[in-house]
Amino acid sequence: MRTFLRRSAIGIGLALLSSAAFAAQLEEVQAFVGKFALYILALIAVAAAFYMYTMRSRDKRAAPLTRIFAESDTIHSVGPDTLVTECVQAMAT
């Protein structure tokens, strides 16, 4: 009977020890996953900022007006009462 109780006590102690060890490992894993997710989020933010910076440099709407006017031959303008057909004729010439 004593050996049975001793073995039972050892078995219960190991079972409690393993759950405590598992809980400690689980906390370490959760901390690692949290840090990993934070690093991934920071990496995505840096990549998005870099992408937006490069896209802004290629934006044609930010071009100076002198360059836009130098590329075109003629700028047509019409009054507010001009008919659409007259506008088309002015653009076609």
KEMI-242863 format. One record per residue: residue in one letter; chain; x, y, z of N, C-alpha, C in turn. Coordinates in nm, 2 decimals. Example, Ala and Ser with C-alpha at 12.3 -4.5 7.8 and 13.67 -1.06 7.14 Angstrom:
! KEMI-242863
+-----+-------+--------+--------+--------+--------+--------+--------+--------+--------+--------+
| res | chain |   n.c1 |   n.c2 |   n.c3 |  ca.c1 |  ca.c2 |  ca.c3 |   c.c1 |   c.c2 |   c.c3 |
+-----+-------+--------+--------+--------+--------+--------+--------+--------+--------+--------+
|   a |     A |   1.32 |  -0.57 |   0.78 |   1.23 |  -0.45 |   0.78 |   1.32 |  -0.33 |   0.78 |
|   s |     A |   1.28 |  -0.22 |   0.71 |   1.37 |  -0.11 |   0.71 |   1.29 |   0.00 |   0.79 |
+-----+-------+--------+--------+--------+--------+--------+--------+--------+--------+--------+
***
This chain:
! KEMI-242863
+-----+-------+--------+--------+--------+--------+--------+--------+--------+--------+--------+
| res | chain |   n.c1 |   n.c2 |   n.c3 |  ca.c1 |  ca.c2 |  ca.c3 |   c.c1 |   c.c2 |   c.c3 |
+-----+-------+--------+--------+--------+--------+--------+--------+--------+--------+--------+
|   m |     A |   0.08 |  -0.12 |   0.00 |   0.00 |   0.00 |   0.00 |   0.09 |   0.13 |   0.00 |
|   r |     A |   0.20 |   0.12 |   0.08 |   0.29 |   0.24 |   0.08 |   0.35 |   0.26 |  -0.06 |
|   t |     A |   0.39 |   0.17 |  -0.13 |   0.44 |   0.19 |  -0.26 |   0.34 |   0.24 |  -0.36 |
|   f |     A |   0.22 |   0.20 |  -0.34 |   0.11 |   0.25 |  -0.42 |   0.09 |   0.40 |  -0.40 |
|   l |     A |   0.09 |   0.44 |  -0.27 |   0.07 |   0.58 |  -0.23 |   0.19 |   0.66 |  -0.28 |
|   r |     A |   0.31 |   0.61 |  -0.26 |   0.43 |   0.68 |  -0.31 |   0.43 |   0.70 |  -0.46 |
|   r |     A |   0.39 |   0.59 |  -0.53 |   0.39 |   0.61 |  -0.68 |   0.27 |   0.70 |  -0.72 |
|   s |     A |   0.16 |   0.70 |  -0.65 |   0.05 |   0.79 |  -0.68 |   0.09 |   0.93 |  -0.66 |
|   a |     A |   0.17 |   0.95 |  -0.54 |   0.21 |   1.09 |  -0.51 |   0.31 |   1.14 |  -0.62 |
|   i |     A |   0.40 |   1.05 |  -0.66 |   0.50 |   1.09 |  -0.76 |   0.42 |   1.12 |  -0.90 |
|   g |     A |   0.33 |   1.03 |  -0.93 |   0.25 |   1.05 |  -1.05 |   0.17 |   1.18 |  -1.05 |
|   i |     A |   0.11 |   1.22 |  -0.93 |   0.03 |   1.34 |  -0.92 |   0.13 |   1.46 |  -0.93 |
|   g |     A |   0.25 |   1.45 |  -0.86 |   0.35 |   1.56 |  -0.87 |   0.40 |   1.58 |  -1.01 |
|   l |     A |   0.42 |   1.48 |  -1.08 |   0.47 |   1.49 |  -1.22 |   0.36 |   1.55 |  -1.30 |
|   a |     A |   0.23 |   1.51 |  -1.28 |   0.12 |   1.57 |  -1.36 |   0.11 |   1.72 |  -1.33 |
|   l |     A |   0.12 |   1.76 |  -1.20 |   0.11 |   1.90 |  -1.17 |   0.23 |   1.98 |  -1.22 |
|   l |     A |   0.35 |   1.92 |  -1.22 |   0.47 |   1.98 |  -1.27 |   0.46 |   2.00 |  -1.42 |
|   s |     A |   0.41 |   1.90 |  -1.49 |   0.40 |   1.91 |  -1.63 |   0.30 |   2.02 |  -1.68 |
|   s |     A |   0.19 |   2.03 |  -1.60 |   0.10 |   2.14 |  -1.64 |   0.16 |   2.28 |  -1.61 |
|   a |     A |   0.24 |   2.29 |  -1.50 |   0.30 |   2.42 |  -1.47 |   0.41 |   2.45 |  -1.58 |
|   a |     A |   0.48 |   2.34 |  -1.62 |   0.58 |   2.36 |  -1.73 |   0.51 |   2.40 |  -1.86 |
|   f |     A |   0.40 |   2.33 |  -1.88 |   0.32 |   2.36 |  -2.01 |   0.27 |   2.51 |  -2.00 |
|   a |     A |   0.22 |   2.55 |  -1.89 |   0.18 |   2.69 |  -1.88 |   0.29 |   2.79 |  -1.90 |
|   a |     A |   0.41 |   2.76 |  -1.85 |   0.52 |   2.85 |  -1.87 |   0.56 |   2.85 |  -2.01 |
|   q |     A |   0.56 |   2.74 |  -2.08 |   0.59 |   2.73 |  -2.22 |   0.48 |   2.81 |  -2.30 |
|   l |     A |   0.36 |   2.79 |  -2.26 |   0.25 |   2.86 |  -2.33 |   0.27 |   3.01 |  -2.32 |
|   e |     A |   0.31 |   3.06 |  -2.20 |   0.33 |   3.20 |  -2.19 |   0.44 |   3.25 |  -2.28 |
|   e |     A |   0.55 |   3.17 |  -2.29 |   0.66 |   3.21 |  -2.38 |   0.62 |   3.21 |  -2.52 |
|   v |     A |   0.54 |   3.11 |  -2.56 |   0.49 |   3.11 |  -2.70 |   0.40 |   3.23 |  -2.73 |
|   q |     A |   0.31 |   3.26 |  -2.63 |   0.22 |   3.37 |  -2.65 |   0.30 |   3.50 |  -2.66 |
|   a |     A |   0.40 |   3.52 |  -2.58 |   0.49 |   3.64 |  -2.59 |   0.56 |   3.65 |  -2.72 |
|   f |     A |   0.61 |   3.53 |  -2.77 |   0.68 |   3.53 |  -2.90 |   0.58 |   3.56 |  -3.01 |
|   v |     A |   0.46 |   3.51 |  -3.01 |   0.36 |   3.53 |  -3.12 |   0.32 |   3.68 |  -3.11 |
|   g |     A |   0.31 |   3.74 |  -2.99 |   0.27 |   3.88 |  -2.98 |   0.38 |   3.97 |  -3.04 |
|   k |     A |   0.51 |   3.94 |  -3.01 |   0.62 |   4.02 |  -3.07 |   0.63 |   4.00 |  -3.22 |
|   f |     A |   0.61 |   3.88 |  -3.26 |   0.61 |   3.85 |  -3.41 |   0.51 |   3.92 |  -3.48 |
|   a |     A |   0.38 |   3.92 |  -3.43 |   0.27 |   4.00 |  -3.49 |   0.30 |   4.15 |  -3.49 |
|   l |     A |   0.36 |   4.20 |  -3.39 |   0.40 |   4.34 |  -3.38 |   0.50 |   4.37 |  -3.49 |
|   y |     A |   0.60 |   4.28 |  -3.50 |   0.71 |   4.31 |  -3.60 |   0.65 |   4.30 |  -3.75 |
|   i |     A |   0.56 |   4.21 |  -3.77 |   0.49 |   4.20 |  -3.90 |   0.41 |   4.32 |  -3.93 |
|   l |     A |   0.34 |   4.37 |  -3.83 |   0.26 |   4.50 |  -3.85 |   0.35 |   4.61 |  -3.88 |
|   a |     A |   0.46 |   4.62 |  -3.81 |   0.56 |   4.73 |  -3.84 |   0.62 |   4.72 |  -3.98 |
|   l |     A |   0.64 |   4.60 |  -4.02 |   0.70 |   4.58 |  -4.15 |   0.59 |   4.62 |  -4.26 |
|   i |     A |   0.47 |   4.58 |  -4.24 |   0.36 |   4.62 |  -4.33 |   0.35 |   4.77 |  -4.34 |
|   a |     A |   0.36 |   4.84 |  -4.22 |   0.35 |   4.98 |  -4.22 |   0.46 |   5.05 |  -4.30 |
|   v |     A |   0.58 |   5.00 |  -4.28 |   0.70 |   5.05 |  -4.35 |   0.68 |   5.03 |  -4.50 |
|   a |     A |   0.64 |   4.91 |  -4.54 |   0.62 |   4.88 |  -4.68 |   0.51 |   4.97 |  -4.75 |
|   a |     A |   0.40 |   4.99 |  -4.67 |   0.30 |   5.08 |  -4.73 |   0.35 |   5.22 |  -4.74 |
|   a |     A |   0.42 |   5.27 |  -4.64 |   0.48 |   5.41 |  -4.65 |   0.57 |   5.42 |  -4.77 |
|   f |     A |   0.66 |   5.32 |  -4.79 |   0.75 |   5.32 |  -4.91 |   0.67 |   5.32 |  -5.04 |
|   y |     A |   0.57 |   5.24 |  -5.05 |   0.49 |   5.23 |  -5.17 |   0.42 |   5.36 |  -5.20 |
|   m |     A |   0.36 |   5.42 |  -5.09 |   0.29 |   5.55 |  -5.12 |   0.39 |   5.66 |  -5.16 |
|   y |     A |   0.51 |   5.66 |  -5.10 |   0.61 |   5.75 |  -5.14 |   0.65 |   5.74 |  -5.28 |
|   t |     A |   0.67 |   5.62 |  -5.33 |   0.71 |   5.60 |  -5.47 |   0.60 |   5.63 |  -5.56 |
|   m |     A |   0.48 |   5.60 |  -5.52 |   0.36 |   5.63 |  -5.61 |   0.34 |   5.78 |  -5.62 |
|   r |     A |   0.37 |   5.85 |  -5.51 |   0.35 |   6.00 |  -5.52 |   0.45 |   6.06 |  -5.61 |
|   s |     A |   0.57 |   6.01 |  -5.62 |   0.67 |   6.06 |  -5.71 |   0.64 |   6.04 |  -5.85 |
|   r |     A |   0.55 |   5.94 |  -5.88 |   0.51 |   5.91 |  -6.02 |   0.38 |   5.98 |  -6.05 |
|   d |     A |   0.32 |   6.05 |  -5.96 |   0.19 |   6.11 |  -5.98 |   0.20 |   6.22 |  -6.09 |
|   k |     A |   0.12 |   6.21 |  -6.19 |   0.13 |   6.31 |  -6.30 |   0.06 |   6.44 |  -6.26 |
|   r |     A |  -0.03 |   6.43 |  -6.17 |  -0.11 |   6.55 |  -6.13 |  -0.02 |   6.65 |  -6.06 |
|   a |     A |   0.09 |   6.60 |  -6.00 |   0.18 |   6.69 |  -5.93 |   0.28 |   6.76 |  -6.02 |
|   a |     A |   0.27 |   6.74 |  -6.15 |   0.37 |   6.80 |  -6.25 |   0.35 |   6.95 |  -6.26 |
|   p |     A |   0.46 |   7.02 |  -6.27 |   0.45 |   7.17 |  -6.29 |   0.37 |   7.20 |  -6.42 |
|   l |     A |   0.30 |   7.31 |  -6.41 |   0.22 |   7.36 |  -6.52 |   0.30 |   7.39 |  -6.65 |
|   t |     A |   0.42 |   7.44 |  -6.63 |   0.50 |   7.47 |  -6.74 |   0.54 |   7.35 |  -6.82 |
|   r |     A |   0.56 |   7.24 |  -6.76 |   0.59 |   7.11 |  -6.83 |   0.46 |   7.07 |  -6.90 |
|   i |     A |   0.35 |   7.08 |  -6.84 |   0.22 |   7.04 |  -6.91 |   0.19 |   7.12 |  -7.03 |
|   f |     A |   0.21 |   7.25 |  -7.02 |   0.18 |   7.34 |  -7.13 |   0.29 |   7.33 |  -7.24 |
|   a |     A |   0.41 |   7.30 |  -7.20 |   0.51 |   7.28 |  -7.30 |   0.49 |   7.16 |  -7.39 |
|   e |     A |   0.42 |   7.06 |  -7.34 |   0.40 |   6.94 |  -7.42 |   0.28 |   6.95 |  -7.51 |
|   s |     A |   0.19 |   7.04 |  -7.48 |   0.07 |   7.05 |  -7.57 |   0.10 |   7.16 |  -7.67 |
|   d |     A |   0.03 |   7.16 |  -7.79 |   0.05 |   7.26 |  -7.89 |  -0.04 |   7.38 |  -7.86 |
|   t |     A |  -0.17 |   7.36 |  -7.85 |  -0.26 |   7.47 |  -7.83 |  -0.36 |   7.45 |  -7.72 |
|   i |     A |  -0.39 |   7.55 |  -7.65 |  -0.49 |   7.54 |  -7.55 |  -0.61 |   7.62 |  -7.60 |
|   h |     A |  -0.72 |   7.54 |  -7.61 |  -0.85 |   7.60 |  -7.66 |  -0.94 |   7.64 |  -7.54 |
|   s |     A |  -1.00 |   7.75 |  -7.55 |  -1.10 |   7.79 |  -7.44 |  -1.22 |   7.85 |  -7.51 |
|   v |     A |  -1.33 |   7.82 |  -7.45 |  -1.46 |   7.87 |  -7.51 |  -1.54 |   7.93 |  -7.39 |
|   g |     A |  -1.64 |   8.01 |  -7.43 |  -1.72 |   8.08 |  -7.33 |  -1.83 |   7.98 |  -7.28 |
|   p |     A |  -1.90 |   8.02 |  -7.17 |  -2.00 |   7.93 |  -7.12 |  -2.13 |   7.92 |  -7.21 |
|   d |     A |  -2.15 |   8.00 |  -7.30 |  -2.26 |   7.99 |  -7.39 |  -2.23 |   7.92 |  -7.52 |
|   t |     A |  -2.12 |   7.87 |  -7.54 |  -2.07 |   7.81 |  -7.66 |  -2.14 |   7.67 |  -7.68 |
|   l |     A |  -2.19 |   7.64 |  -7.80 |  -2.25 |   7.51 |  -7.82 |  -2.14 |   7.40 |  -7.83 |
|   v |     A |  -2.19 |   7.28 |  -7.80 |  -2.10 |   7.16 |  -7.80 |  -2.04 |   7.14 |  -7.94 |
|   t |     A |  -2.12 |   7.16 |  -8.04 |  -2.06 |   7.14 |  -8.18 |  -1.95 |   7.24 |  -8.21 |
|   e |     A |  -1.96 |   7.36 |  -8.16 |  -1.86 |   7.46 |  -8.18 |  -1.73 |   7.42 |  -8.10 |
|   c |     A |  -1.75 |   7.37 |  -7.98 |  -1.63 |   7.32 |  -7.90 |  -1.56 |   7.21 |  -7.98 |
|   v |     A |  -1.64 |   7.12 |  -8.03 |  -1.58 |   7.00 |  -8.11 |  -1.50 |   7.06 |  -8.23 |
|   q |     A |  -1.56 |   7.15 |  -8.30 |  -1.49 |   7.21 |  -8.42 |  -1.36 |   7.28 |  -8.38 |
|   a |     A |  -1.36 |   7.35 |  -8.26 |  -1.25 |   7.42 |  -8.22 |  -1.14 |   7.32 |  -8.18 |
|   m |     A |  -1.17 |   7.21 |  -8.12 |  -1.07 |   7.11 |  -8.08 |  -1.02 |   7.03 |  -8.20 |
|   a |     A |  -1.10 |   7.02 |  -8.31 |  -1.06 |   6.94 |  -8.42 |  -0.97 |   7.02 |  -8.51 |
|   t |     A |  -0.97 |   7.15 |  -8.50 |  -0.88 |   7.23 |  -8.59 |  -0.74 |   7.24 |  -8.53 |
+-----+-------+--------+--------+--------+--------+--------+--------+--------+--------+--------+
***
